[in-house]
Amino acid sequence: MRKVIESISSSSKGHEEKAQLINIEFDKLIKLIESIGKNTAELYEKKEIQISDFDRILSVLKNISDYIYNKYGEYKEKEKEVETVITSLYNPAVAKEGEKRGEERGKEIGKEIGKEIGEREKAFKIARKALKEGADVDFVVKITELNKETVEKIKEELQS
């Protein structure tokens, strides 16, 4: 494609005709990039490639289009179309990956919080049981790692 655009650009054709021919080639490039991008997105969705590979492929497509547009800058009106195509493919995949990572992190945090709540409930249960058996408040603080005020409140609740 680069060679075709180069031969059009260096031909003796008039500026208008060159612009039309190069824009036809740019349209082909957009379709090619769109096709490669969609196929890459499908591979990513099927988990046949990772997000880093997907990102690299889209980056290469962007670099190729940037090179061609920078080399033939007077015909730049198509550059934004390519940018839009690449962005439209990249953003949903990144969003899905971010959502997936967010869900995973949320689950991890949920497990940590659940574990902490469970440990705290266990400490309260042990404190109640030890206090019912006549254990000293300082001893209960030591074995449950609850603060002294909390253990004293538990003792008051048990006495009332």
C-alpha positions in Angstrom: 0.0 0.0 0.0 2.8 2.4 0.8 4.4 1.7 -2.5 1.1 2.4 -4.3 0.6 5.7 -2.5 4.3 6.6 -3.1 3.9 5.9 -6.9 0.7 8.0 -7.0 2.4 10.8 -5.1 5.4 10.9 -7.4 3.4 10.6 -10.6 2.9 13.4 -13.1 -0.9 13.4 -12.4 -2.6 16.6 -11.3 -3.0 17.4 -7.6 -6.8 16.7 -7.6 -6.3 13.3 -9.3 -3.5 12.4 -6.9 -5.7 13.4 -3.9 -8.6 11.2 -5.2 -6.3 8.2 -5.8 -4.5 8.5 -2.5 -7.8 8.9 -0.7 -9.0 5.7 -2.4 -5.9 4.0 -1.0 -6.5 5.5 2.4 -10.1 4.1 2.3 -8.5 0.7 1.6 -6.2 1.2 4.6 -9.1 2.1 6.8 -10.9 -1.0 5.8 -7.8 -3.1 6.3 -7.2 -1.6 9.8 -10.8 -2.0 10.7 -10.7 -5.7 9.6 -7.5 -6.5 11.5 -8.8 -4.6 14.5 -12.1 -6.5 14.6 -10.4 -9.8 14.1 -7.9 -9.0 16.9 -10.8 -7.9 19.1 -12.5 -11.2 18.5 -9.4 -13.1 19.3 -9.1 -11.1 22.6 -12.8 -11.8 23.5 -12.2 -15.5 22.9 -9.2 -15.3 25.2 -6.9 -16.4 22.3 -4.7 -13.3 22.9 -4.0 -11.2 25.9 -4.7 -7.5 26.4 -1.0 -6.7 26.0 -0.9 -8.5 22.6 -4.1 -6.7 21.6 -2.7 -3.4 22.6 0.5 -4.1 20.6 -1.4 -5.0 17.5 -3.5 -1.8 17.7 -0.4 0.2 18.4 1.3 -1.2 15.2 -1.8 -0.4 13.2 -1.7 3.2 14.5 2.0 3.5 13.8 1.5 2.3 10.2 -1.3 4.8 9.6 0.6 7.6 11.3 3.6 6.9 9.1 1.6 7.0 5.9 -0.4 10.1 6.9 2.8 11.9 8.0 4.6 11.1 4.8 1.6 12.2 2.7 0.4 15.0 5.0 -1.5 17.0 2.4 -4.1 14.2 2.2 -4.7 14.0 6.0 -8.5 14.2 6.1 -8.7 10.4 6.5 -6.4 10.2 9.5 -9.2 11.0 11.9 -11.2 8.1 10.5 -8.4 5.7 11.3 -8.0 7.1 14.8 -11.7 6.7 15.4 -11.6 3.1 14.1 -8.6 2.2 16.3 -10.1 3.9 19.4 -13.5 2.3 18.9 -11.8 -1.1 18.9 -9.4 -0.4 21.8 -11.7 1.3 24.3 -14.2 -1.6 24.7 -11.5 -4.1 25.2 -9.7 -2.0 27.8 -13.0 -1.3 29.5 -13.8 -5.1 29.6 -10.3 -5.8 31.0 -10.6 -3.0 33.6 -14.0 -4.3 34.6 -12.7 -7.8 34.9 -9.7 -6.7 37.0 -12.1 -4.5 39.1 -14.4 -7.5 39.8 -11.4 -9.6 40.8 -10.0 -6.9 43.1 -13.5 -6.4 44.5 -13.8 -10.1 45.3 -10.4 -10.0 47.0 -11.3 -7.0 49.1 -14.7 -8.7 49.9 -12.9 -11.8 51.1 -10.5 -9.8 53.2 -13.3 -7.8 54.8 -15.3 -11.0 55.4 -12.3 -12.6 57.0 -11.8 -9.6 59.3 -15.4 -9.6 60.3 -15.3 -13.3 60.9 -12.2 -12.9 63.1 -13.8 -10.1 65.0 -17.0 -12.1 65.6 -14.9 -15.0 66.8 -13.0 -12.7 69.2 -16.4 -11.5 70.6 -17.6 -15.1 71.0 -14.4 -16.1 72.8 -14.6 -13.0 75.0 -18.2 -13.7 76.0 -17.4 -17.4 76.7 -14.3 -16.5 78.7 -16.1 -13.8 80.7 -19.0 -16.2 81.5 -16.4 -18.6 82.9 -15.1 -15.9 85.1 -11.9 -14.9 83.2 -10.3 -11.6 84.1 -10.9 -8.6 81.7 -7.1 -8.1 81.1 -6.7 -11.8 80.3 -9.6 -11.6 77.8 -8.1 -8.5 76.2 -4.8 -10.4 75.8 -6.3 -13.6 74.2 -8.9 -11.9 72.0 -6.9 -8.7 71.0 -10.1 -6.7 71.6 -9.5 -3.4 73.4 -10.2 -3.1 77.1 -13.3 -0.9 76.7 -14.9 -3.4 74.4 -14.3 -6.3 76.7 -15.7 -4.3 79.6 -18.9 -3.5 77.6 -19.3 -7.2 76.8 -18.9 -8.0 80.6 -21.5 -5.4 81.4 -24.0 -6.8 78.9 -23.5 -10.3 80.3 -24.1 -9.0 83.9 -27.4 -7.3 83.0 
